[in-house]
Amino acid sequence: MSQPEGNPHVTDSTAPAVLLERLLFEMRKVVVGQERAVERMIVCLLANGHCLLESVPGLAKTLSVETLATAVGGTFNRVQFTPDLLPSDIVGTRIFRGSTERFDVELGPVFANFLLADEINRAPAKVQSALLEVMAERQVTIGGETFPAPDPFLVLATQNPIENEGVYPLPEAQRDRFLMKILLGYPSPLEELEIVNRMGVSAPHAQEVLSIDDVLALQKAAEAVYCDRAVLEYAVNLVLATRTPQ
């Protein structure tokens, strides 16, 4: 008996569009509003780039990052940037063990699939620069040894506007490591009402809806997307216009 032809209306549960819709739904379940920021964070994930979120305090920057990391699975670490933070607190250091009379390497929190650099501009430039190597080359050098970062590796940093007290400007080299800088605005009245309603009940929590293998497959699918030369030329011209606006 011959097999019936596949129903064209039945969607493969592992298709990229289905996986992304599942991820978007899970994030919107927790984060009220900020749809533009949520979508662009997912774009950074697909493009294998890093993301910088900026807004005044209280606009769900940290919540958005934590929700994305939870929904995707994998390992997740958070570093709260403070003025007294040291570079070794981020990337790791060598520690002498008296019992073995040798130096051992203690890897820092950057060795995770998702790193939340919370309020990154509350630490001085010396500390911020500790992320330069791992963000650009996806590896860390400690004591002459090189340690690769896990794959995928995504840094999601949050910062407050430079006008706020107690913040330091990001060095140009650090800003260049980010694929996107996303500005978050205030929620609409309806969204703010929904936030108030949720404060009176148990807030929803994100569940893992994708695996790391799903993320890697989505990144490969994004790499395979055809881009016409005219689009590439337009993008290059935009970059040139920012360098020489006249």
C-alpha positions, 0 to 999 in steps of 0.5 A: 500500500502506497504512503499518502503524500505529505500534507503541505499544511503540516509544518515540520516542528524542527523548521527554523520558523517554528523554532523561532516562533516558539522562542518568541512566544516564550519570551513574550510570556515573561517580558511585557512589551519591548518586542523590538528589543526581544526580536533584535536579541534573537537576531544577534543570537542567529548572527552569532553576535553580541548585544548591548542593551541600554535604558534607564533602570527598570525597563526589563533589560536584565529580565529580557536577557535572563529569559532568553538564556532560560528559553534557549538552555545551555549554560548561563552566567551573570556578572554584576559589574561594579567599580571594584571588579577585577579582570580576573573576576571575569575571565579567570586567573592562575591560583597556586595550590600548596598541596600540589606546589603548582599553579592551576587555572580557575576559569571565570564566568565568561565560560558559558553559552550566555554571559550577562554583563549586567550594568557593564558601564559601572566598571572602569575601562580596565575591567571592561577590556577584559572581555575584548579577547573572548568577544572577538576571538571566542577564547581566553588566554590565561598564563600563556594557555588558551582556552576556547569559549563554548559554542554558541557564545553570546555576550548580552550586556546592559548599561545605563545612559552615560548621563547617570551617576557612577557610570563610565563610557565604554571604550571604542574597542569594546563598543566595536565588539557588539553587533547591536546596541538596542535602546529600550523605551518606556512601555505603553500605558496598556503594557504598563497596566499589564505589568502592574497586574502581574505584580499582584500574582505569581509572575510567569517563568520561562521554560526551556523551549530550544536546545543548544543543538537547535540554536546551532542549527538555526545559526547554520540556517541563517548563514545559508540565507542568500544575500543579493549583491545590491543589498551588500552594496547598500549596507557598505554605503551606509557604513561609509556614510557614517564615516564621512557624512558630508 
